Amino acid sequence: MKKYSVVVLLSALLGGFAMSPAFADQAAFGGARLDVLTEKLDLSERQQTQIKALLANYAQEAVTIRAGLVAAQESIRRVNLARLGDADVKRLSREAGRLSAAHTTALLNTQRGFYAVLDNKQKQAYNKIRSDALQAATAKTK
């Protein structure tokens, strides 16, 4: 169960798409969360510094993307349905898709950067943690 919670913690650290600027900072640098990863993967000071930089960058990107999403959602809510044409639907859909793609890119680049910081032993441990978490999630859905 502890291994599953580490994956959940990492997901929370890396997946905070809808976070406010204050929450993004807290999630990215919540000492206990990084402490858990530090303990489970035996992260060095250098690795912790690199991971904090990755998370800070992701948090900043997530806030920007969130602001774009809020604006897009507001545009959708305010659309004049009497005048809504196919071109409007395509334009609004493209914007929502662009923001979704930007978030996916930021998240996956952060995860890739995190993984690149790990040494081979840590990668093996992290792969096991992820595998156990996936199996636990699969078991819950059955």
C-alpha positions as CSV (number, residue, x, y, z in Angstrom):
1,M,0.0,0.0,0.0
2,K,2.9,2.4,0.7
3,K,4.3,1.8,-2.8
4,Y,0.9,2.8,-4.3
5,S,0.8,5.9,-2.2
6,V,4.2,7.0,-3.5
7,V,2.8,6.8,-7.1
8,V,-0.2,8.8,-6.0
9,L,2.0,11.4,-4.4
10,L,4.2,11.6,-7.6
11,S,1.0,11.9,-9.6
12,A,-0.2,14.7,-7.4
13,L,3.2,16.4,-7.7
14,L,3.2,16.1,-11.5
15,G,-0.4,16.1,-12.3
16,G,-1.8,19.2,-10.6
17,F,-3.4,20.6,-13.8
18,A,-6.2,22.6,-12.1
19,M,-4.1,24.1,-9.4
20,S,-4.0,27.8,-8.4
21,P,-0.6,29.4,-8.2
22,A,-0.5,29.1,-4.4
23,F,-1.5,25.4,-4.5
24,A,0.9,24.7,-7.4
25,D,3.7,26.0,-5.3
26,Q,2.6,24.0,-2.2
27,A,2.0,20.8,-4.2
28,A,5.4,21.2,-6.0
29,F,7.3,21.9,-2.8
30,G,5.2,20.2,-0.1
31,G,8.1,19.0,2.0
32,A,6.4,15.8,3.0
33,R,5.7,14.7,-0.5
34,L,9.2,15.3,-1.8
35,D,10.4,13.7,1.5
36,V,8.5,10.5,0.6
37,L,10.1,10.3,-2.8
38,T,13.5,11.2,-1.3
39,E,13.1,8.3,1.1
40,K,11.7,5.7,-1.2
41,L,14.1,6.4,-4.0
42,D,17.0,7.5,-1.8
43,L,17.3,10.8,-3.8
44,S,20.5,12.8,-3.4
45,E,20.5,16.5,-2.6
46,R,21.5,17.2,-6.3
47,Q,18.5,15.1,-7.5
48,Q,16.2,16.9,-5.1
49,T,17.3,20.2,-6.4
50,Q,16.8,19.1,-10.0
51,I,13.4,17.7,-9.2
52,K,12.3,20.9,-7.5
53,A,13.3,22.9,-10.6
54,L,11.3,20.5,-12.8
55,L,8.3,20.8,-10.5
56,A,8.6,24.6,-10.3
57,N,8.7,24.8,-14.1
58,Y,5.7,22.5,-14.4
59,A,3.7,24.4,-11.8
60,Q,4.3,27.7,-13.7
61,E,3.2,26.0,-17.0
62,A,0.1,24.5,-15.3
63,V,-0.9,27.9,-14.0
64,T,-0.6,29.4,-17.5
65,I,-2.5,26.6,-19.0
66,R,-5.2,26.8,-16.3
67,A,-5.7,30.5,-17.1
68,G,-6.2,29.6,-20.7
69,L,-8.7,26.9,-19.9
70,V,-10.7,29.3,-17.7
71,A,-10.8,31.8,-20.5
72,A,-11.8,29.1,-23.0
73,Q,-14.5,27.8,-20.7
74,E,-15.8,31.3,-20.2
75,S,-15.9,31.8,-24.0
76,I,-17.9,28.6,-24.3
77,R,-20.4,29.7,-21.6
78,R,-20.9,33.1,-23.2
79,V,-21.3,31.9,-26.8
80,N,-24.4,33.2,-28.5
81,L,-26.2,30.0,-29.4
82,A,-28.4,31.8,-31.9
83,R,-25.3,32.7,-33.9
84,L,-23.1,29.6,-33.2
85,G,-21.9,28.2,-36.4
86,D,-19.7,25.3,-37.4
87,A,-16.6,27.6,-37.6
88,D,-17.2,28.8,-34.0
89,V,-17.5,25.2,-32.8
90,K,-14.3,24.3,-34.6
91,R,-12.4,27.4,-33.3
92,L,-13.5,26.7,-29.7
93,S,-12.7,23.0,-30.0
94,R,-9.3,23.7,-31.4
95,E,-8.5,26.0,-28.5
96,A,-9.6,23.4,-26.0
97,G,-7.5,20.8,-27.8
98,R,-4.5,23.1,-27.9
99,L,-4.7,23.6,-24.1
100,S,-5.2,19.9,-23.5
101,A,-2.1,19.2,-25.7
102,A,-0.1,21.8,-23.9
103,H,-0.9,20.3,-20.5
104,T,-0.1,16.8,-21.7
105,T,3.2,18.0,-23.1
106,A,4.1,19.8,-19.9
107,L,3.1,16.8,-17.7
108,L,5.0,14.2,-19.8
109,N,8.1,16.4,-20.2
110,T,8.1,16.8,-16.4
111,Q,7.7,13.1,-15.9
112,R,10.4,12.4,-18.5
113,G,12.7,14.9,-16.8
114,F,12.0,13.3,-13.4
115,Y,12.9,9.8,-14.7
116,A,16.1,11.1,-16.4
117,V,17.3,12.4,-13.0
118,L,17.1,8.9,-11.5
119,D,20.1,6.5,-11.6
120,N,19.6,2.9,-12.8
121,K,18.8,1.5,-9.4
122,Q,16.3,4.3,-8.7
123,K,14.7,3.7,-12.1
124,Q,14.2,0.0,-11.3
125,A,12.7,0.9,-7.9
126,Y,10.4,3.5,-9.5
127,N,9.4,1.1,-12.3
128,K,8.4,-1.4,-9.6
129,I,6.4,1.2,-7.7
130,R,4.6,2.2,-10.9
131,S,3.9,-1.4,-11.8
132,D,2.5,-2.2,-8.4
133,A,0.3,1.0,-8.5
134,L,-1.0,0.0,-11.9
135,Q,-1.8,-3.5,-10.7
136,A,-3.5,-2.1,-7.6
137,A,-5.6,0.3,-9.7
138,T,-6.6,-2.6,-12.1
139,A,-7.6,-4.7,-9.1
140,K,-9.8,-1.9,-7.8
141,T,-11.7,-1.7,-11.1
142,K,-12.5,-5.4,-11.2
